[in-house]
């Protein structure tokens, strides 16, 4: 048996993105490891630690036994506390220690993925996501790795891979989240539509429709009378929808037409990055 054909694109996208991270950080000097990123409280080192930790958990490695300091302002709930352990335990590691652990983790995880024999629909359990289909889990790992690759690229001022295979997976994940943000978090009116018109290296137009019961769905058909239309570029969309930046910081890059109060609720309803 070999890897199921429908899983291979996710594996390839993950491989390309995590190897890009490894290349990005391979030659960093000490000061660059400490540069802040758009993830609250996390430096370049911390983001790389998070990526390593995520893959170690996917490998089934035991969780580090570690007590967090009490003064971490960005640790606000159980999810951020859970994620912070893998980060804080590596906070004093040197650059060479970080790059060698990342490289070794990539080797181990790549071997595991090459030997993956499970079916896409097989249910797996992952501490952060709970129980989910293997195909969805791999998609989430691609999204997480690519998002953090972009965090690192912005922090290090080395842009790239905005149209990579992993970027397209990230697009799909972010689009899947829009109905909840629009219909539930922002409480858009029933029987309304909100349009996202995104241009740049990755282009798309999507309409989030809220039905008479307040449930949201997303499709690619245009709406004749949307209550709000957002027009922005691909990178700004990923930063907003991925919780990397607050709306006021990129107000000059987002054109809003329609109900401005609803627009503010939608833009403010994206989850904070972690």
N, C-alpha and C positions, 0 to 999 in steps of 0.2 A: 504493500500500500504506500501511497505517497500523500503529500499534503493535498487536501481537497482544493480543486481548481478555483472555487469561489473565495477561498481564504488567501490565495497567493497574492492578489493585488494589495491587500492590507499589509501582508508581511513585507512585500517589496517596498511599499511606501514607508513603513516603520523603519526598515533597514536604511533607506536613503536618508531619512531625516535624522536618525540617531547617529549615523556615521558623520553627517554634516556637523552635528554638535561636537562630536569627538574631534573633528578637524578644526572647528572654530576655537576650541579651548586648548588645543595641544601645545600652542606656543605662547600662551598668556604669561605676562609677568605678574608679580605679586599684586601690584595696585589694580590691575584689571580684574582680578578675581573678586575684588571688593566693590566694584562698581554697582550702584543700585539698579534694579530692574523695575518694571512696571508692576510686578507682583509685590503687594504690600509687605514691607519688612525683609524682603529677600534680595540678596546680592547675586552676582553672577555665580559665585560659589554655591549659594543656597539653591539656586535653580538647578544647577548640575547635580547637587545632592538629592534634590527631589526626583529628578529623572532616574538617577541610580536607584534610589529607594523604591520607586514604582516598579522598576524592572526586577529588583530583588524580590519584591512581594509576588510578582507574577511568576517568578521561579519557585516560589514556595519557601524561600529562606525565612528563618525565624526572625521576628521583629526584634530590633535592638532593645535592650533593657536600659532605659534612660529616663531621668527625671528632668523635666523642662524647667528653666528659670521662670520666676513668677512675673518678670517685668517685660514680657514680650507683648507689645501693644497689639500686634496683628493677630494674636491667638485669641479668638473671641468665642469659639464654640467647639463642640466635640470634633467636628470635621477638621478644623484648622489645627486643633491640638493633636489629632491623629497624624496629620501630614507633617507637623513640625518636628516630630521625633526623629524621622529619617534625615531631616535637615540639620537640626541642632547638634545631633551626634557627630556630624562631620564639620561643624563650624570652624574648628581649629586645624583642619587638615591642610597640609601644604598643597601647592599646585601639582607637584609630581604625584603626590598621593591621590589626589582627585583624578587626574588623567589616567593613572594606572588602574584605579578601581573602575572607572568608566569603561576603559578598554576591555578589562576582564569581564565585566558584567555584560557588555555587548557580545563578546565571544560566547559566553554561557547561554545567553538568551537566544542568540542566533541559532545555536546548536539545538536548543529546545524547539524552536519554531520550524527548523528544517525537519525535525522528527515528529512534527504534529500529525497525529493520525485520527484525531477526533473529527466529527462532522460539524458543519457550521451551526447546526441547531442544537448541538449538545449543550446542556446547561452546566455552567461552571460557577464557582463561588469565589469572589474577590473581595477582600475586606472593605474596600472603600465603596464599591459599586453594588455589593450584594450578589444575588444570583442573577445570571443573565446568560443569553446564548453566546457561544464562543465567538461567532462572527461579530456580534455587537461589542464584545469585550475587546477584540483586536482593533475594531474601529475606534473605540475609546482610547486605546493606548496610542494609536496613530495621532489622534486629535491632541492628546496631552503632550506627546513628544514634539509635534510640529509647533504647537502653541508656544512651548518653552524654547524651541529653537528660535522662534521669532522674538521672544523676550530677550534672548541672548544677543541676537543680531542687532536689535535696537540699542541695547545697552553698550555694545561694543562698536556700534556704528559700522556694521558690516552687513548691509542688506542683501537679501537673496532668497531664493526658493519660495517666492510668493505664488508661483504657479506650479509647484512640484506636485507629484501625485498625492503626497500627504496634505498639501494645501486644499486639494479638491475633496479629500475625505473630511477635512476640517470644515469646509463649506457645508457639506451635507449635515454634519453634526450640529452646526450652529443653526441651520435652517430648521432642523427637527425641533429645536428649542424655542423657536419664535412663537408658535401658538400659545404655549404656556405663558410666556412673558406678556404677550399682547392680551390674551383673553382672561387669564387668571391674575397675574401680578398687577397689570395696569388696568384691569377691569374695563376693557373696551366695550362699547355698547353692543347689545345683541343685534344681530342682523346688520353688522357693519363690516367694513373691509379696511385693511391697512396695507399699504404697498411699500416695498423696499426695492429701490432702483439702484443697483450697485454697478459701478463702472470701473475701468482700470484693467489690470492684467487678468483678473477673473471677473467676468461680467454675468449678471443675472438680474431678472426681475421676478419677484415673488409677491404673492398676495396672501396675507393672512386673513381668513374669513372667520367671523364669529357668528355662530348660528343662533337660532331663537332660544336655545337652552344655555347659551353662554359658552359653548365649547368651540375651541379654535382648531382650524386646519390650515395647511399651507399648500398652495399650488402655483403653477406658472402661468395661469390665465390672468390677463389684465382685468382690473376692476373699473367700471364706468364711473363710479362715484365713491372713491375711498374717503374715509373721514380724515386720514392722514397719509401723506406720501413722504417718505424719506429718500433723499438722493445723496449718495456719498460714494467714496472710492473704496476699493476692496480692503486695503490695509486698515483704513479707519473703521470700516464695518467690523473687521475681526477684532480690533482693539476694543470697540464698544460692546459688541455682543459677547466677547470673551472676558469682559470685566477688567480690561487692562487700563482703562482711562475713563475719567468721569466726563459726562457730556460737555460741560462748560469748557474743558480744555481743548476740545476739538470742534467747538461751535462753528468756527469759520470753514470747516470741511463738511458740514452736514446742512443740506438745504431741507427745510421743513415746510410743507404746504398742508393747510387744513387746521385741525383742532390742536392748538399749541399746548393746551393743558394735558390732553391725552398724549401728545408726543413726548412731553417731559416725563410723564409717568412711565411710558414705554422705555425711553432711554435710561431712566433712573432705575428701571426694574431688572436690568441685566445683572446676573450674579457677580460678586467681586471675585477677581482672579485668585486661584490658588493651584 
